Structure formats: structure tokens, C-alpha cells
């Protein structure tokens, strides 16, 4: 059977310390890639609609939702979150892809 991919969507609501976000990114990338994650997009929104905000959005794909959750719960990702600290307010969603 085909396992549906997992998508990790991070939307930044505000960034108060870009140096903390950069420190987070240096640690988060390897933690995500170690569990099969691949970055598909990372940029400020080009266009927003409804309640959308023109702030940083990051989209990653994983072999499965379980892999995405394992990446988020890993010790190396926890280190990235520590580096981020209070540098940004974000929302993270992990969603099931269509098979």
C-alpha cells in the first residue's frame, strides 16, 4: 500500500529577533533532513487572502506524517526550538498528503 506523505507547514505570525530565527534555521534544517524532510518553499507570502499575513511561510514534505512528527519531537529539533526562543511567534501544522 502507498503511504501518504506528510507536509509540515510553518507560518510565522511575527518575527522579533531575526538572529534567533537564523540560529533556529541552522539547527532545524539538519533535524528535518535527518528524518527525510525536504524543504519545498521558504519565503514571505507573495499574495495573501482572507486572514492571510505577509510573513515567512515554510513548507516541507516528509515520507510520512509519522516522519514529520518524529522530526518535530526529536532532540535535535528541540535544540533548534531552544535557539529560536522568543524570536518569533509561529504556527506549525503537520498534515496528511493525498496519496
N, CA, C and O atoms as a GROMACS GRO file, in nm:
protein
  396
    1UNK      N    1   0.084  -0.118   0.000
    1UNK     CA    2   0.000   0.000   0.000
    1UNK      C    3   0.088   0.125   0.000
    1UNK      O    4   0.201   0.123   0.050
    2UNK      N    5   0.037   0.231  -0.055
    2UNK     CA    6   0.110   0.358  -0.064
    2UNK      C    7   0.090   0.438   0.065
    2UNK      O    8  -0.022   0.455   0.112
    3UNK      N    9   0.200   0.485   0.121
    3UNK     CA   10   0.193   0.569   0.241
    3UNK      C   11   0.186   0.714   0.195
    3UNK      O   12   0.270   0.760   0.117
    4UNK      N   13   0.086   0.786   0.244
    4UNK     CA   14   0.072   0.927   0.208
    4UNK      C   15   0.185   1.008   0.272
    4UNK      O   16   0.227   0.981   0.385
    5UNK      N   17   0.231   1.106   0.199
    5UNK     CA   18   0.336   1.193   0.251
    5UNK      C   19   0.281   1.283   0.361
    5UNK      O   20   0.161   1.307   0.370
    6UNK      N   21   0.371   1.331   0.443
    6UNK     CA   22   0.337   1.427   0.547
    6UNK      C   23   0.391   1.564   0.509
    6UNK      O   24   0.505   1.575   0.464
    7UNK      N   25   0.311   1.666   0.526
    7UNK     CA   26   0.353   1.803   0.497
    7UNK      C   27   0.357   1.882   0.626
    7UNK      O   28   0.263   1.879   0.705
    8UNK      N   29   0.466   1.954   0.647
    8UNK     CA   30   0.487   2.036   0.765
    8UNK      C   31   0.480   2.181   0.717
    8UNK      O   32   0.561   2.223   0.634
    9UNK      N   33   0.385   2.255   0.769
    9UNK     CA   34   0.364   2.393   0.729
    9UNK      C   35   0.388   2.483   0.850
    9UNK      O   36   0.321   2.469   0.953
   10UNK      N   37   0.483   2.573   0.838
   10UNK     CA   38   0.510   2.670   0.944
   10UNK      C   39   0.476   2.808   0.892
   10UNK      O   40   0.528   2.852   0.789
   11UNK      N   41   0.389   2.877   0.964
   11UNK     CA   42   0.360   3.016   0.930
   11UNK      C   43   0.406   3.104   1.045
   11UNK      O   44   0.371   3.081   1.161
   12UNK      N   45   0.483   3.201   1.011
   12UNK     CA   46   0.531   3.298   1.110
   12UNK      C   47   0.429   3.410   1.121
   12UNK      O   48   0.390   3.470   1.021
   13UNK      N   49   0.385   3.437   1.241
   13UNK     CA   50   0.291   3.546   1.266
   13UNK      C   51   0.366   3.676   1.289
   13UNK      O   52   0.321   3.783   1.249
   14UNK      N   53   0.481   3.666   1.355
   14UNK     CA   54   0.568   3.783   1.374
   14UNK      C   55   0.709   3.735   1.405
   14UNK      O   56   0.728   3.627   1.462
   15UNK      N   57   0.806   3.817   1.368
   15UNK     CA   58   0.947   3.790   1.397
   15UNK      C   59   1.000   3.910   1.474
   15UNK      O   60   0.998   4.022   1.425
   16UNK      N   61   1.048   3.885   1.596
   16UNK     CA   62   1.100   3.994   1.678
   16UNK      C   63   1.253   3.995   1.683
   16UNK      O   64   1.313   4.096   1.718
   17UNK      N   65   1.316   3.881   1.649
   17UNK     CA   66   1.463   3.874   1.652
   17UNK      C   67   1.510   3.783   1.539
   17UNK      O   68   1.512   3.660   1.552
   18UNK      N   69   1.548   3.844   1.427
   18UNK     CA   70   1.587   3.766   1.309
   18UNK      C   71   1.712   3.682   1.336
   18UNK      O   72   1.727   3.576   1.276
   19UNK      N   73   1.800   3.726   1.424
   19UNK     CA   74   1.919   3.646   1.453
   19UNK      C   75   1.881   3.514   1.521
   19UNK      O   76   1.946   3.412   1.498
   20UNK      N   77   1.778   3.515   1.605
   20UNK     CA   78   1.730   3.391   1.667
   20UNK      C   79   1.666   3.300   1.562
   20UNK      O   80   1.682   3.178   1.567
   21UNK      N   81   1.593   3.359   1.468
   21UNK     CA   82   1.532   3.279   1.360
   21UNK      C   83   1.642   3.215   1.276
   21UNK      O   84   1.631   3.098   1.238
   22UNK      N   85   1.748   3.290   1.247
   22UNK     CA   86   1.859   3.235   1.169
   22UNK      C   87   1.930   3.124   1.245
   22UNK      O   88   1.969   3.023   1.185
   23UNK      N   89   1.949   3.140   1.376
   23UNK     CA   90   2.010   3.035   1.458
   23UNK      C   91   1.924   2.909   1.461
   23UNK      O   92   1.975   2.798   1.454
   24UNK      N   93   1.793   2.929   1.471
   24UNK     CA   94   1.698   2.818   1.464
   24UNK      C   95   1.711   2.744   1.331
   24UNK      O   96   1.721   2.622   1.329
   25UNK      N   97   1.713   2.819   1.221
   25UNK     CA   98   1.716   2.758   1.088
   25UNK      C   99   1.840   2.672   1.067
   25UNK      O  100   1.832   2.567   1.003
   26UNK      N  101   1.953   2.715   1.121
   26UNK     CA  102   2.078   2.638   1.106
   26UNK      C  103   2.067   2.501   1.173
   26UNK      O  104   2.125   2.403   1.125
   27UNK      N  105   1.992   2.493   1.283
   27UNK     CA  106   1.975   2.366   1.354
   27UNK      C  107   1.854   2.287   1.305
   27UNK      O  108   1.857   2.164   1.301
   28UNK      N  109   1.749   2.358   1.267
   28UNK     CA  110   1.625   2.290   1.224
   28UNK      C  111   1.644   2.215   1.093
   28UNK      O  112   1.594   2.104   1.077
   29UNK      N  113   1.716   2.275   0.999
   29UNK     CA  114   1.736   2.212   0.868
   29UNK      C  115   1.790   2.070   0.880
   29UNK      O  116   1.728   1.977   0.827
   30UNK      N  117   1.904   2.050   0.947
   30UNK     CA  118   1.958   1.914   0.961
   30UNK      C  119   1.864   1.820   1.037
   30UNK      O  120   1.857   1.701   1.005
   31UNK      N  121   1.790   1.872   1.136
   31UNK     CA  122   1.697   1.788   1.213
   31UNK      C  123   1.584   1.739   1.123
   31UNK      O  124   1.540   1.625   1.133
   32UNK      N  125   1.537   1.826   1.037
   32UNK     CA  126   1.428   1.791   0.945
   32UNK      C  127   1.479   1.695   0.837
   32UNK      O  128   1.415   1.594   0.807
   33UNK      N  129   1.594   1.727   0.779
   33UNK     CA  130   1.650   1.643   0.674
   33UNK      C  131   1.687   1.504   0.724
   33UNK      O  132   1.680   1.408   0.648
   34UNK      N  133   1.726   1.491   0.852
   34UNK     CA  134   1.764   1.362   0.909
   34UNK      C  135   1.647   1.264   0.912
   34UNK      O  136   1.667   1.143   0.916
   35UNK      N  137   1.525   1.316   0.909
   35UNK     CA  138   1.406   1.230   0.909
   35UNK      C  139   1.337   1.228   0.773
   35UNK      O  140   1.218   1.196   0.763
   36UNK      N  141   1.412   1.261   0.670
   36UNK     CA  142   1.359   1.252   0.534
   36UNK      C  143   1.286   1.375   0.485
   36UNK      O  144   1.228   1.374   0.377
   37UNK      N  145   1.289   1.483   0.563
   37UNK     CA  146   1.220   1.605   0.524
   37UNK      C  147   1.295   1.681   0.416
   37UNK      O  148   1.418   1.685   0.414
   38UNK      N  149   1.219   1.741   0.326
   38UNK     CA  150   1.274   1.822   0.218
   38UNK      C  151   1.198   1.954   0.216
   38UNK      O  152   1.075   1.956   0.216
   39UNK      N  153   1.272   2.064   0.214
   39UNK     CA  154   1.208   2.195   0.204
   39UNK      C  155   1.155   2.216   0.063
   39UNK      O  156   1.228   2.198  -0.035
   40UNK      N  157   1.028   2.254   0.052
   40UNK     CA  158   0.968   2.283  -0.077
   40UNK      C  159   0.955   2.434  -0.100
   40UNK      O  160   0.964   2.480  -0.214
   41UNK      N  161   0.933   2.508   0.005
   41UNK     CA  162   0.918   2.654  -0.007
   41UNK      C  163   0.957   2.719   0.125
   41UNK      O  164   0.933   2.664   0.232
   42UNK      N  165   1.018   2.837   0.114
   42UNK     CA  166   1.054   2.917   0.231
   42UNK      C  167   1.064   3.061   0.186
   42UNK      O  168   1.166   3.103   0.131
   43UNK      N  169   0.958   3.138   0.210
   43UNK     CA  170   0.960   3.278   0.167
   43UNK      C  171   0.846   3.355   0.232
   43UNK      O  172   0.756   3.298   0.294
   44UNK      N  173   0.853   3.485   0.216
   44UNK     CA  174   0.742   3.572   0.252
   44UNK      C  175   0.631   3.546   0.151
   44UNK      O  176   0.660   3.524   0.033
   45UNK      N  177   0.507   3.548   0.194
   45UNK     CA  178   0.395   3.524   0.103
   45UNK      C  179   0.397   3.625  -0.012
   45UNK      O  180   0.418   3.745   0.011
   46UNK      N  181   0.376   3.578  -0.131
   46UNK     CA  182   0.368   3.664  -0.250
   46UNK      C  183   0.232   3.733  -0.253
   46UNK      O  184   0.221   3.851  -0.288
   47UNK      N  185   0.129   3.660  -0.217
   47UNK     CA  186  -0.007   3.714  -0.210
   47UNK      C  187  -0.077   3.650  -0.092
   47UNK      O  188  -0.050   3.534  -0.059
   48UNK      N  189  -0.164   3.723  -0.028
   48UNK     CA  190  -0.241   3.669   0.084
   48UNK      C  191  -0.388   3.698   0.062
   48UNK      O  192  -0.424   3.795  -0.004
   49UNK      N  193  -0.473   3.613   0.118
   49UNK     CA  194  -0.617   3.626   0.104
   49UNK      C  195  -0.684   3.594   0.237
   49UNK      O  196  -0.624   3.528   0.323
   50UNK      N  197  -0.803   3.641   0.254
   50UNK     CA  198  -0.882   3.618   0.374
   50UNK      C  199  -0.803   3.663   0.497
   50UNK      O  200  -0.773   3.782   0.508
   51UNK      N  201  -0.767   3.573   0.588
   51UNK     CA  202  -0.695   3.615   0.709
   51UNK      C  203  -0.543   3.598   0.694
   51UNK      O  204  -0.470   3.598   0.793
   52UNK      N  205  -0.496   3.583   0.569
   52UNK     CA  206  -0.354   3.561   0.544
   52UNK      C  207  -0.268   3.679   0.583
   52UNK      O  208  -0.311   3.794   0.579
   53UNK      N  209  -0.144   3.649   0.622
   53UNK     CA  210  -0.048   3.751   0.663
   53UNK      C  211   0.076   3.740   0.574
   53UNK      O  212   0.120   3.630   0.541
   54UNK      N  213   0.132   3.854   0.535
   54UNK     CA  214   0.256   3.855   0.455
   54UNK      C  215   0.375   3.842   0.548
   54UNK      O  216   0.443   3.939   0.579
   55UNK      N  217   0.398   3.721   0.592
   55UNK     CA  218   0.510   3.690   0.678
   55UNK      C  219   0.571   3.560   0.627
   55UNK      O  220   0.518   3.499   0.534
   56UNK      N  221   0.680   3.519   0.686
   56UNK     CA  222   0.751   3.399   0.641
   56UNK      C  223   0.664   3.274   0.654
   56UNK      O  224   0.597   3.254   0.755
   57UNK      N  225   0.665   3.192   0.550
   57UNK     CA  226   0.598   3.062   0.549
   57UNK      C  227   0.699   2.958   0.501
   57UNK      O  228   0.773   2.982   0.406
   58UNK      N  229   0.701   2.842   0.567
   58UNK     CA  230   0.792   2.734   0.529
   58UNK      C  231   0.710   2.608   0.507
   58UNK      O  232   0.626   2.573   0.590
   59UNK      N  233   0.734   2.540   0.395
   59UNK     CA  234   0.665   2.415   0.362
   59UNK      C  235   0.769   2.306   0.339
   59UNK      O  236   0.860   2.322   0.258
   60UNK      N  237   0.753   2.196   0.412
   60UNK     CA  238   0.842   2.080   0.398
   60UNK      C  239   0.758   1.956   0.373
   60UNK      O  240   0.643   1.948   0.416
   61UNK      N  241   0.816   1.859   0.302
   61UNK     CA  242   0.749   1.732   0.279
   61UNK      C  243   0.833   1.620   0.339
   61UNK      O  244   0.956   1.623   0.335
   62UNK      N  245   0.764   1.522   0.395
   62UNK     CA  246   0.827   1.404   0.457
   62UNK      C  247   0.769   1.278   0.394
   62UNK      O  248   0.660   1.282   0.336
   63UNK      N  249   0.842   1.166   0.404
   63UNK     CA  250   0.790   1.040   0.351
   63UNK      C  251   0.654   1.003   0.411
   63UNK      O  252   0.573   0.937   0.346
   64UNK      N  253   0.629   1.044   0.536
   64UNK     CA  254   0.501   1.013   0.602
   64UNK      C  255   0.476   1.115   0.713
   64UNK      O  256   0.566   1.188   0.754
   65UNK      N  257   0.352   1.120   0.761
   65UNK     CA  258   0.319   1.205   0.876
   65UNK      C  259   0.401   1.162   0.997
   65UNK      O  260   0.448   1.247   1.073
   66UNK      N  261   0.418   1.032   1.016
   66UNK     CA  262   0.496   0.983   1.130
   66UNK      C  263   0.639   1.037   1.127
   66UNK      O  264   0.694   1.070   1.232
   67UNK      N  265   0.698   1.046   1.007
   67UNK     CA  266   0.834   1.100   0.996
   67UNK      C  267   0.836   1.248   1.033
   67UNK      O  268   0.930   1.294   1.099
   68UNK      N  269   0.735   1.322   0.991
   68UNK     CA  270   0.728   1.465   1.024
   68UNK      C  271   0.714   1.484   1.175
   68UNK      O  272   0.780   1.570   1.234
   69UNK      N  273   0.628   1.406   1.237
   69UNK     CA  274   0.609   1.416   1.382
   69UNK      C  275   0.737   1.376   1.455
   69UNK      O  276   0.776   1.439   1.553
   70UNK      N  277   0.803   1.271   1.408
   70UNK     CA  278   0.929   1.228   1.470
   70UNK      C  279   1.034   1.337   1.461
   70UNK      O  280   1.111   1.357   1.555
   71UNK      N  281   1.039   1.408   1.349
   71UNK     CA  282   1.134   1.519   1.335
   71UNK      C  283   1.104   1.628   1.436
   71UNK      O  284   1.195   1.681   1.501
   72UNK      N  285   0.976   1.662   1.450
   72UNK     CA  286   0.938   1.767   1.545
   72UNK      C  287   0.968   1.727   1.689
   72UNK      O  288   1.003   1.813   1.770
   73UNK      N  289   0.956   1.600   1.720
   73UNK     CA  290   0.976   1.552   1.857
   73UNK      C  291   1.121   1.513   1.887
   73UNK      O  292   1.152   1.470   1.998
   74UNK      N  293   1.211   1.528   1.789
   74UNK     CA  294   1.349   1.484   1.806
   74UNK      C  295   1.428   1.579   1.896
   74UNK      O  296   1.393   1.696   1.913
   75UNK      N  297   1.537   1.526   1.953
   75UNK     CA  298   1.623   1.606   2.039
   75UNK      C  299   1.691   1.718   1.960
   75UNK      O  300   1.707   1.829   2.011
   76UNK      N  301   1.731   1.689   1.835
   76UNK     CA  302   1.798   1.794   1.759
   76UNK      C  303   1.703   1.906   1.720
   76UNK      O  304   1.744   2.022   1.711
   77UNK      N  305   1.576   1.874   1.696
   77UNK     CA  306   1.479   1.982   1.669
   77UNK      C  307   1.451   2.061   1.797
   77UNK      O  308   1.430   2.182   1.791
   78UNK      N  309   1.451   1.994   1.912
   78UNK     CA  310   1.433   2.064   2.040
   78UNK      C  311   1.544   2.167   2.059
   78UNK      O  312   1.519   2.275   2.112
   79UNK      N  313   1.665   2.134   2.016
   79UNK     CA  314   1.776   2.229   2.025
   79UNK      C  315   1.750   2.351   1.936
   79UNK      O  316   1.783   2.464   1.972
   80UNK      N  317   1.689   2.326   1.819
   80UNK     CA  318   1.654   2.437   1.729
   80UNK      C  319   1.550   2.527   1.795
   80UNK      O  320   1.560   2.650   1.786
   81UNK      N  321   1.452   2.467   1.860
   81UNK     CA  322   1.348   2.546   1.929
   81UNK      C  323   1.408   2.628   2.042
   81UNK      O  324   1.366   2.741   2.067
   82UNK      N  325   1.506   2.572   2.111
   82UNK     CA  326   1.574   2.646   2.217
   82UNK      C  327   1.646   2.768   2.158
   82UNK      O  328   1.643   2.876   2.216
   83UNK      N  329   1.711   2.749   2.043
   83UNK     CA  330   1.780   2.860   1.977
   83UNK      C  331   1.681   2.968   1.933
   83UNK      O  332   1.712   3.087   1.939
   84UNK      N  333   1.562   2.928   1.890
   84UNK     CA  334   1.460   3.024   1.847
   84UNK      C  335   1.408   3.104   1.966
   84UNK      O  336   1.389   3.225   1.957
   85UNK      N  337   1.386   3.035   2.077
   85UNK     CA  338   1.338   3.103   2.197
   85UNK      C  339   1.217   3.189   2.169
   85UNK      O  340   1.116   3.142   2.116
   86UNK      N  341   1.228   3.317   2.206
   86UNK     CA  342   1.117   3.411   2.186
   86UNK      C  343   1.138   3.498   2.062
   86UNK      O  344   1.082   3.608   2.054
   87UNK      N  345   1.217   3.449   1.966
   87UNK     CA  346   1.248   3.527   1.846
   87UNK      C  347   1.136   3.540   1.745
   87UNK      O  348   1.143   3.623   1.656
   88UNK      N  349   1.032   3.456   1.759
   88UNK     CA  350   0.922   3.460   1.663
   88UNK      C  351   0.798   3.397   1.724
   88UNK      O  352   0.806   3.314   1.814
   89UNK      N  353   0.684   3.438   1.672
   89UNK     CA  354   0.556   3.373   1.703
   89UNK      C  355   0.516   3.301   1.577
   89UNK      O  356   0.507   3.360   1.470
   90UNK      N  357   0.491   3.170   1.590
   90UNK     CA  358   0.464   3.086   1.472
   90UNK      C  359   0.349   2.992   1.497
   90UNK      O  360   0.305   2.973   1.610
   91UNK      N  361   0.302   2.934   1.389
   91UNK     CA  362   0.206   2.824   1.396
   91UNK      C  363   0.262   2.712   1.309
   91UNK      O  364   0.308   2.736   1.197
   92UNK      N  365   0.258   2.591   1.360
   92UNK     CA  366   0.306   2.474   1.284
   92UNK      C  367   0.190   2.377   1.270
   92UNK      O  368   0.120   2.346   1.366
   93UNK      N  369   0.172   2.329   1.148
   93UNK     CA  370   0.072   2.224   1.122
   93UNK      C  371   0.141   2.112   1.046
   93UNK      O  372   0.220   2.138   0.954
   94UNK      N  373   0.112   1.990   1.084
   94UNK     CA  374   0.156   1.873   1.008
   94UNK      C  375   0.030   1.810   0.953
   94UNK      O  376  -0.061   1.774   1.027
   95UNK      N  377   0.025   1.798   0.820
   95UNK     CA  378  -0.096   1.749   0.755
   95UNK      C  379  -0.064   1.629   0.666
   95UNK      O  380   0.048   1.613   0.618
   96UNK      N  381  -0.165   1.547   0.648
   96UNK     CA  382  -0.154   1.428   0.564
   96UNK      C  383  -0.173   1.467   0.418
   96UNK      O  384  -0.270   1.533   0.382
   97UNK      N  385  -0.079   1.425   0.335
   97UNK     CA  386  -0.091   1.450   0.191
   97UNK      C  387  -0.190   1.355   0.127
   97UNK      O  388  -0.224   1.251   0.183
   98UNK      N  389  -0.235   1.391   0.012
   98UNK     CA  390  -0.324   1.299  -0.061
   98UNK      C  391  -0.239   1.198  -0.132
   98UNK      O  392  -0.138   1.233  -0.194
   99UNK      N  393  -0.277   1.075  -0.124
   99UNK     CA  394  -0.196   0.965  -0.180
   99UNK      C  395  -0.206   0.961  -0.331
   99UNK      O  396  -0.144   0.876  -0.394
   0.00000   0.00000   0.00000
